[in-house]
Amino acid sequence: MTPLGPDSTEEQRSTLLRMMNILDAQPIEEMEHITRIAQSFFQVSNIVISLLDTKRQWFLPRQNPPRSEALLIANDSHEDAHFYNDPTVTDEKHIQFHACYPLCSVHGISLGTLCLYHNKPRAFTTTQLEQLGALAYMIQTCLQKMEIEAESAITHDMLRKTNYINTQIFSRSAIGLVLMSLDKRPLKVNPAICTMLGYSEKQLLNTAMKDITFQDDLSISNALYGQILRDDEHHGVIQKRYITADGSLLWAMVSISMLYNPDGSQYGLLLAISDISEQKDAESALITLSHDLEQHVEQRTQELQRSHNFIQDITDHIPAMISCISPDNTFTFANRHLRSLLGYSDNSFYHLDIRGIIHPDIVNLFIRKLEESRQQHKPIFFDHSIDIPPKKKITLHTEMVPAKSPEDGTYVLSTDITKLTSLRDQLEFEANHDHLTGLPNRRAIIAYLTHLAGKQRHRGLALLFFDIDNLKYYNDHYDHDFGDRVIKAFARILRKHTRSDDLIGRLSGDEFVMIVHEKKNLIKEVDAISRKLKFYIERPILIKGETLSLSASMGNTLLSKDVKLDVSEFIRQADAAMYHVKRNRSRKA
């Protein structure tokens, strides 16, 4: 006999048999009667109802027949190719006749077989086969009845548990629940809605929900009920107000859902109600706060605008160019003077990159100083000049001060110091130049020599000392104006014949000096310059209608490139040389 192979429905069959509580149970008395009658009727050695578990075969009668699962007739097992070598055929049982009829569940799952065994060959007639089928049908009907009863018991138990759980969910829900009929009568309410509204369960069941709805909210409630009852919607949510037991109003979020019978017909309505009073209070407070905030913002904006206008008005009347530049190099503020300089009548250039606005002559310097101020986070001061059409040049003193918060930018103040610079230059010129001749004065000469003394020299240096002869005579014989004209004429001669690299200056009333820088041969150069100057000084000149031939005493001192320059000693030696010449000329005269 061929063993039963694995069945794709074995798990279903095992589950079903366990559900029917047949496996490992006491023999079923009804089945016992049927098998005894069938054994006597068919005159066989044994008859078995075989049920198949996942890994075993269970027999309702307690015999141990061979395993099978399908309709099978073997009249003589010794001659059947399937059974001739089966142990039940060859051992002491000597089963020679075998007949099996399949047994199925209500759902068509194979449960097992009705098996007939005999130790002698048999031949079933057609009538006997029909009788075997009828017997199998009776047994199968009995099994299916047990199956239906088991399924019914399980379904009933599941419904009981489901109903119990649903009852708990309904009663223990944190939100209010109301089950209503289609005519909107309350059928069931949970404790949460009673607590929420302050009514007892009895009061709510005897009160229509519309009667405790705030009058102004009835229209939206009725509209949603109408849509759901017409099947336009299966579900809807509204916010409405209920009148509580103490007469106060309670804001609620109400979710209304249609419930249906198994046949699809409408059963009733389920209301899920949440208290949103705190949310509404918060919304109201937020609206009030928002309104107050808007007023405050508007008031603050007006104050800031007034403050801005005030600052703008003040800065517009300050004789300077005032601005603020953002970290991304755009103007965020500019006063009238700066706008005028840039060629704008309004602030339309705000938020434009300063590289395209600032004068090209200074934009690179301006950007470099701006970055320096930002990086060091300290004020930067510098002077610069720009050309203003037509052909006007102004000098500005600019201060860049970073704001306390870098994101606020950098404050820039530029003051026009053109006149001040001109005055400073004039004062500096006057302090270093002789007012009569325009030549560098003693102060400038000493400063120049001091500068030379402080650096390494690669060439020799000479100092020529001049003293105008007879200047006192000119002042006394003519007048001081005449004497001054003599001095200026002498200065013009020196200036005209001084080399570009050399320096001429007036030390005092009639004393002049020339600083000569060696080019190739200092001695020869000094000699040539001296002879040339002597020639031009002594040429006749006309002063106030008088033809004169001037003369001057000249002395000099030379200093090689390797000798350290002592300014006082250098001047003293040249002065001494000049007086030596002057004394010799006096003796000769």
CORVEN-V417699 format. One record per helix or strand of 3 or more residues. SS is the DSSP state (hx for helix, st for strand). FROM is the first residue (numbers start at 1). TO is the last residue. If there is no record, write none. Layout:
SS&FROM&TO + SS&FROM&TO
This chain:
hx&10&19 + hx&29&42 + st&46&52 + st&57&59 + st&72&74 + hx&77&79 + hx&87&90 + st&97&104 + st&110&118 + hx&126&172 + st&176&180 + st&186&189 + hx&191&197 + hx&201&205 + hx&209&212 + hx&215&229 + st&235&243 + st&249&260 + st&266&275 + hx&277&316 + st&321&325 + st&330&334 + hx&336&342 + hx&354&356 + hx&363&376 + st&380&388 + st&392&402 + hx&406&408 + st&410&416 + hx&418&432 + hx&442&453 + st&461&468 + hx&471&477 + hx&480&496 + st&503&506 + st&511&517 + hx&522&537 + st&540&543 + st&546&549 + st&552&559 + hx&567&588
